[in-house]
Amino acid sequence: MSTPDTQTERSTGRPSSHSVRLDLGHVVATAGALDVVRSHGLNVLALVRRHARGDWGDLSEDDALANDLALDPACPARVLSAYETRGGRLWVITEADRSATTVLLPSEY
């Protein structure tokens, strides 16, 4: 049975906004990122879902294009998303081998 998302994917040839585009591997967060999430009541899972769906957040066009190219299994690369939150900027990075995704502060990189 098709869902509306599946129908959208078939009709446009592009993933819908609800489609997972990126395997995340093990998802972890640094202590600094968790402190920001807790102290500001942020929904970190929503950010990870955005990242997995290909919503790269607040990146330059060049960085967003690099992420799109990194999704090609023939030449995988690290994928970075950046999100401005009420607690400050958070990064979500998935490793090139797709073994892990980390939520972190830019200062922790």
N, C-alpha and C positions, 0 to 999 in steps of 0.2 A: 504494500500500500504506500502511495506517495504522500509525503507531507508537503505543505506549502514551500518549505525550504528546498526540498528535492526538486519540486517543479520549477522553482526559480533557477536553480542550478542548471537544469536541463534546458530551459528556455533561453538563458543568457550565456551559457557556457562559462560563467564565472561563479565562484563560490558565493553563497549568500552571506549576509552579515552574521549568520548563526553557525556557519560551517567552520569546523576546526581545520586550519591550514598547516599547523605545526605540531609535531609530536614534542611533548615537553620533557619526557623522562621523569626523573625524580624532581619534585618541586620543593625547594628549600628557601629559607629567608635568613638574612643575616640578623644579628642582634640589633643593630642600629635600625634596620628597616622595621623590625618587629616593634621596637620602642615607638617609632613614629606611628605605625599602624594602631597600636594600643592607645597612645596618648591622644590621638585625633579621631578615634573611632572609625578608621578607614576600612573599607571592604577590600582586602587584598585579593580575595578570590575573584572579584570582579575585574581587577587589573590583570590577573593571570589569564582569565577568560578572554579579555580583549586582545592580549598578546597572542594567544593561541589562534584567534580568529583573524589575525593579520591587521588589527588596528594598532599601529605602531605608536600612537600617541603623538607627543610633541617632538617630532624629529624633522630635520631638514628634508627636502625632496630627495637629495642625494642619498642620505642615510636610509630613507624609506625605500628607495629603489634598490639599494644594496641588500636590504632585508628581503625584498621580493625575489631578487636573484638568488639569495641564499636558500630559498625554498626548493630550488631545483635539486633533485637527488643526485644529479650528475656532478654537481660542484657545491656541496653543502658548506655553509660557513656559519659562524656565530650570528645570532639574531638578537638585536637590541631594541627594546621599546623604552620610551621615557614618558612618564606621566606626571603632570603638575597636579599636586593634591593640596588640600588645606594644610597639610603637614610638611609641605616641601616636595621637591622632585624625588620620585622613585624610579629606579631602573628595573627592568625585567630582562634578563639575559638567558638565552638558551644556547647551550654549547653546540659547536658544529657537528658533533657526533650524536646529538639529540639525547645524550645520557642524562642531562640535568638542566633544570631551569632555576635560576636564582633571582630572588627579589632583594634588592640592595639599594643603599644610598650611593649617589655618585662618588662621594668621598671615600667609600669603602672599596672602590675598584682598584 
